[in-house]
Amino acid sequence: MGALAAATLALASCGTTSGNNNPGATAKTEIGAGEGQVSILGWPGYVEDGTNDPKVDWVTKFEKDTGCQVDFKPFGTSDEAVTLMRTGQYDVISASGDASLRLIAGGDVQAVNTGLLKNYPDVYPFLKDKAWNTVDGKNYGMPHGWGANLLMYRTDKVVPAPTSWGSVFGDAATYSGKVTAYDSPIYIADAALYLMKHQPDLNIKNPYALDSTQLAAAVSLLKEQRKHVGEYWSDVVKEVQSFTTGSSVIGTTWQVGANIAVADGAQVQTLLPEEGATGWSDTWMIGSKTKNPNCSYKWLDYIASPEANAQVAEYFGESPANPKACALTADKQHCETFHSGDESYAKQIWYWTTPVANCLDGRKDAKCTDYSEWTKAWTEIKG
């Protein structure tokens, strides 16, 4: 699955610093004329040029303004994204936190001089200088959208309404065969988050920093849950269909999935459970082997502009990174729905971060399990 050797991954976990734009983090000191093209890897819905829907197009304006023609390739999972980016064929990638540290440690992306990005100062402060986008004081990209992995349930099938992730872990048998979960090794963190609150003797401080004993406990919980999971999902549209038909009645989702389900007539609600939740904060990053650095920088700046960020966030279904985007969404309730700028809400989210051998919780006397070990464990969980 593209995991790195532990020694290499350890380089990515040496720590972060905050509070500046790190102008010395890269040799690039100015953005010159565009090279005429830029190849982009991204989640479906992040790079729309009107092909899927004539009314949804923010790429054409970028191309006209910069002269940089966009070649876009979507990916379905973070593991696929890492594999593709390592070919060196792409200039820019939208990387979630479960991919970004792998890319940084592997030398697949370059540090970015955020001082050259005029929209960077407007980005929400709580998305900057984080473990998934900043290593050894160097920023590696432009923060993009963010959101939580929520608990969704059928209100006509799940009574009383759940308040805890226990409904899909300890109480999963109640809905056996109709529980759904996200199909990725990073989902192990959801189990670890639950154990943080309900088995304090494990001493888990960060759901992405698990030693072998803590990982074993999370795996055990997920193997028990596996008996009751009807479907693992990676395509949110297919997950919505399962809730609409009733083959799934409870499980993890994204807010956009809930919005689609409601529009389709499904009786569903979402909540951020009492334990908090995992989530994502995506970062636009530039490939270390890019032959189009100027167009790449222009894309990073453009996609975080209020106009573009508003369109992407609304179409994809997430909170924008730039608060100025909130005034420009077609749905004036969009930012309220997605808790944009609500730092107290954001603090309840443990954003996807690549597990590495050097414990992300600061422990110096322990060795944590890295993503390769999580990948092996996930294969065992699913059987």
C-alpha positions in Angstrom: 0.0 0.0 0.0 2.9 2.3 -0.5 4.0 2.4 3.2 7.6 3.5 3.9 10.2 1.8 5.9 10.0 2.8 9.6 13.4 4.5 9.6 12.3 6.7 6.7 8.9 7.5 8.2 10.5 8.5 11.5 12.0 11.4 9.7 8.6 12.8 9.2 7.7 12.9 12.9 10.5 14.9 14.3 8.2 17.8 15.2 6.7 21.0 13.9 7.0 24.7 14.7 4.5 27.4 14.1 4.1 31.1 13.7 5.8 32.0 10.5 5.7 31.5 6.7 9.1 29.9 6.6 10.4 31.8 3.6 13.7 29.9 3.9 12.0 26.5 3.7 12.5 26.3 -0.1 14.8 27.8 -2.7 11.8 29.3 -4.5 11.6 33.0 -3.8 9.2 34.2 -6.5 6.5 33.0 -8.8 7.5 33.5 -12.4 5.5 33.2 -15.6 3.4 30.0 -15.9 4.8 27.1 -17.9 1.5 26.6 -19.7 0.3 23.5 -18.0 -0.1 21.8 -14.6 -1.1 18.2 -13.8 -3.2 17.7 -10.7 -4.1 14.7 -8.6 -7.1 15.2 -6.4 -10.2 13.9 -4.7 -13.2 13.7 -7.1 -15.0 17.1 -6.9 -11.9 19.2 -6.2 -11.0 20.1 -9.8 -14.1 20.7 -11.8 -14.1 22.2 -15.3 -17.8 21.9 -16.3 -17.4 18.4 -17.7 -19.5 16.7 -15.0 -21.9 19.6 -14.6 -21.8 22.7 -16.9 -22.7 24.9 -13.9 -19.8 23.6 -11.8 -16.5 25.1 -13.1 -13.7 26.9 -11.4 -10.9 25.4 -13.5 -11.7 27.5 -16.7 -11.2 30.8 -14.8 -7.8 29.6 -13.5 -6.7 28.6 -17.0 -7.8 31.9 -18.5 -6.2 33.9 -15.7 -2.9 32.1 -15.6 -2.4 30.4 -19.0 -1.9 27.1 -17.2 -3.9 24.3 -18.7 -5.1 21.8 -16.2 -4.7 18.0 -16.6 -6.7 16.4 -13.8 -6.7 12.8 -12.5 -9.0 11.9 -9.7 -8.1 9.2 -7.1 -10.4 7.1 -4.9 -8.3 6.6 -1.7 -5.2 8.1 0.0 -3.2 4.9 -0.7 -3.9 5.3 -4.4 -3.0 8.9 -4.3 0.4 8.2 -2.7 1.2 5.5 -5.3 0.3 7.8 -8.2 2.3 10.8 -6.8 5.4 8.6 -6.4 5.5 8.1 -10.2 6.7 11.7 -10.4 4.2 12.4 -13.2 2.1 14.9 -11.3 2.8 18.5 -10.3 0.2 19.0 -7.5 -1.9 16.8 -5.2 -4.6 17.3 -2.7 -3.4 15.1 0.2 -5.3 14.2 3.3 -3.4 13.8 6.5 -3.2 10.0 6.1 -1.1 10.6 2.9 0.8 13.8 3.5 3.5 12.6 5.9 4.2 9.6 3.7 4.7 11.9 0.8 6.9 14.2 2.8 9.0 11.4 4.2 9.4 9.9 0.8 10.7 13.1 -0.7 7.7 13.1 -3.1 6.6 16.7 -2.3 8.6 19.9 -1.7 8.4 22.5 1.0 6.4 25.5 0.0 7.2 29.2 0.6 3.8 30.2 1.9 5.0 33.9 1.8 4.4 33.7 -2.0 0.8 32.7 -1.6 -1.3 35.9 -1.1 -4.4 33.9 0.1 -2.4 32.0 2.8 -2.8 34.7 5.5 -6.6 34.4 5.3 -6.7 30.6 6.0 -8.1 29.7 9.4 -5.2 29.6 11.9 -6.2 26.3 13.3 -5.4 24.6 10.0 -1.9 25.9 9.7 1.4 24.5 11.1 -0.1 21.1 11.9 1.6 17.8 12.1 0.1 16.7 8.8 1.3 19.7 6.8 4.4 21.1 8.6 7.6 19.2 9.4 10.7 20.5 11.1 9.4 24.1 10.7 8.8 23.7 7.0 5.3 24.2 5.5 4.4 21.7 2.8 1.4 23.2 1.2 -1.9 25.2 1.3 -4.6 24.0 3.7 -7.8 23.2 1.9 -11.2 22.0 3.1 -11.8 20.1 6.3 -14.5 18.1 8.0 -15.4 15.4 10.5 -16.1 11.7 10.1 -19.6 11.8 11.6 -21.9 9.1 12.9 -25.0 8.8 10.7 -28.1 6.7 11.5 -31.6 6.0 10.2 -34.0 7.8 12.6 -36.8 5.3 11.8 -34.6 2.3 12.5 -32.2 3.4 15.3 -34.1 4.2 18.6 -33.2 5.8 20.9 -30.9 8.2 19.0 -27.2 7.3 19.6 -24.9 9.7 21.4 -21.7 7.6 21.4 -19.5 5.6 19.0 -20.4 2.7 21.2 -23.4 2.2 19.0 -21.1 0.9 16.3 -18.6 -0.8 18.6 -19.8 -2.2 21.9 -23.4 -2.2 20.8 -22.9 -3.1 17.1 -24.7 -6.5 17.6 -28.0 -4.5 18.0 -27.7 -3.6 14.3 -25.9 -6.6 13.1 -25.4 -6.8 9.4 -26.5 -3.1 9.0 -23.5 -1.4 10.4 -21.2 0.4 7.9 -17.6 1.6 8.4 -15.0 3.5 6.3 -12.8 1.1 4.3 -9.2 2.2 5.1 -6.4 1.3 7.5 -6.8 4.9 8.9 -10.2 3.7 10.3 -8.2 2.0 13.0 -7.9 5.5 14.6 -11.7 5.6 15.0 -11.5 2.5 17.2 -8.5 4.0 19.1 -10.4 7.2 19.7 -13.3 5.2 21.2 -10.8 3.3 23.4 -9.2 6.6 24.6 -12.4 7.4 26.4 -13.6 3.9 27.4 -10.4 2.1 28.3 -8.3 4.8 29.9 -5.9 2.1 31.2 -4.5 1.8 27.7 -3.2 5.3 28.1 -3.9 6.3 24.4 -3.3 10.0 24.1 -3.4 10.3 20.3 -5.4 7.9 18.1 -2.6 8.0 15.5 0.1 7.2 18.0 -0.4 3.6 19.0 2.3 1.3 20.4 1.9 -2.4 19.7 -0.3 -3.0 22.8 -2.6 -0.2 22.0 -2.8 -1.2 18.3 -3.7 -4.7 19.4 -6.5 -3.4 21.5 -7.9 -1.4 18.6 -7.6 -4.3 16.2 -9.4 -6.6 18.7 -12.3 -4.1 18.9 -12.5 -3.8 15.1 -12.4 -7.6 14.6 -15.4 -7.8 17.0 -17.2 -5.1 15.0 -16.4 -6.9 11.8 -18.9 -9.6 12.7 -21.7 -7.0 12.4 -20.5 -4.8 9.5 -22.7 -5.3 6.4 -20.6 -3.1 4.2 -17.3 -1.2 4.3 -17.4 1.9 2.1 -14.9 4.2 0.3 -17.4 5.8 -2.1 -19.8 8.1 -0.2 -22.4 7.9 -3.0 -22.6 4.1 -2.7 -22.8 4.5 1.1 -25.7 6.9 0.8 -27.5 4.3 -1.4 -27.1 1.7 1.3 -28.7 4.1 3.9 -31.5 5.0 1.4 -32.4 1.3 0.8 -32.0 0.4 4.5 -29.2 -2.1 4.0 -27.2 0.2 6.3 -28.8 1.9 9.3 -25.8 3.2 11.3 -22.2 4.0 10.7 -19.5 6.6 9.9 -20.1 9.2 7.1 -19.3 12.6 5.9 -21.7 15.5 6.1 -22.0 15.6 2.3 -23.3 12.0 2.5 -26.0 12.9 4.9 -27.0 15.9 2.7 -27.3 13.6 -0.3 -29.3 11.0 1.7 -31.7 13.6 3.0 -32.2 14.9 -0.6 -32.9 11.4 -1.6 -35.6 11.1 1.0 -33.8 9.0 3.5 -34.7 9.5 7.2 -31.2 10.1 8.5 -29.4 12.4 11.0 -25.7 12.9 11.9 -24.0 13.8 15.1 -20.5 14.4 16.4 -20.5 11.8 19.2 -19.5 12.5 22.8 -16.0 11.0 22.2 -15.3 13.4 19.4 -14.4 12.2 15.9 -11.6 11.6 13.4 -11.7 13.9 10.4 -9.7 15.3 7.5 -7.9 18.5 6.7 -6.6 18.4 3.1 -3.5 20.1 1.9 -2.5 21.1 -1.6 1.1 20.0 -2.1 3.6 20.4 -4.9 5.6 17.4 -6.3 9.3 17.4 -5.7 9.9 16.5 -9.4 7.5 19.1 -10.9 8.5 20.6 -14.1 5.8 23.3 -13.7 6.6 25.0 -10.4 5.1 28.4 -11.3 1.8 26.9 -12.5 1.8 24.7 -9.4 2.2 27.7 -7.0 -0.5 29.6 -9.0 -2.9 26.7 -8.5 -2.2 26.6 -4.7 -2.9 30.3 -4.4 -6.0 30.2 -6.7 -7.7 27.2 -5.1 -7.6 29.0 -1.7 -9.0 32.2 -3.0 -12.5 33.1 -1.6 -14.3 32.5 -5.0 -12.7 29.1 -5.8 -12.7 27.9 -2.2 -16.4 28.7 -1.9 -17.2 26.7 -5.0 -15.1 23.7 -4.1 -16.3 23.5 -0.5 -20.0 23.7 -1.5 -19.7 21.2 -4.3 -17.6 18.7 -2.4 -19.4 19.2 0.9 -16.9 20.4 3.5 -15.8 23.6 5.3 -13.7 26.0 3.3 -10.2 26.8 4.6 -10.6 30.5 3.8 -13.3 32.2 5.9 -13.9 34.8 3.2 -15.4 32.0 1.1 -18.4 31.8 3.4 -19.9 35.0 2.0 -19.8 33.6 -1.5 -21.5 30.2 -1.2 -24.8 29.9 -3.0 -26.3 28.3 0.1 -25.9 31.0 2.7 -26.2 28.4 5.4 -23.3 26.3 4.1 -20.7 27.4 6.5 -23.0 27.1 9.4 -23.9 23.5 8.3 -20.2 22.6 8.1 -19.2 24.5 11.3 -16.8 26.7 9.4 -14.7 28.8 11.7 -16.1 27.0 14.8 -12.8 26.3 16.5 -14.4 24.6 19.5 -16.0 22.1 17.1 -12.8 21.7 15.2 -10.9 20.9 18.4 -13.1 17.8 18.9 -11.7 16.4 15.6 -8.6 14.3 15.4 -7.5 15.0 11.8 -6.1 12.2 9.8 -2.4 12.0 10.3 0.0 9.2 9.0 1.0 6.9 11.8 4.8 6.8 12.2 7.4 5.0 14.3 8.3 8.1 16.4 5.2 8.5 18.5 3.2 11.6 17.6 2.0 12.0 21.2 5.5 12.9 22.3 6.5 9.7 24.0 10.3 9.2 23.8 10.4 5.9 25.6 8.2 4.0 23.3 8.0 2.9 19.6 4.8 3.4 17.9 3.3 1.4 15.0 3.7 2.9 11.5 1.3 2.9 8.6 2.7 -0.4 7.2 1.7 -2.1 10.4 -1.7 -0.5 10.3 -2.1 -1.7 6.7 -1.3 -5.3 7.7 -3.7 -5.1 10.7 -6.5 -3.8 8.4 -6.1 -6.8 6.2 -6.4 -9.1 9.2 -9.4 -7.2 10.4 -11.3 -7.6 7.2 -10.2 -11.2 6.7 
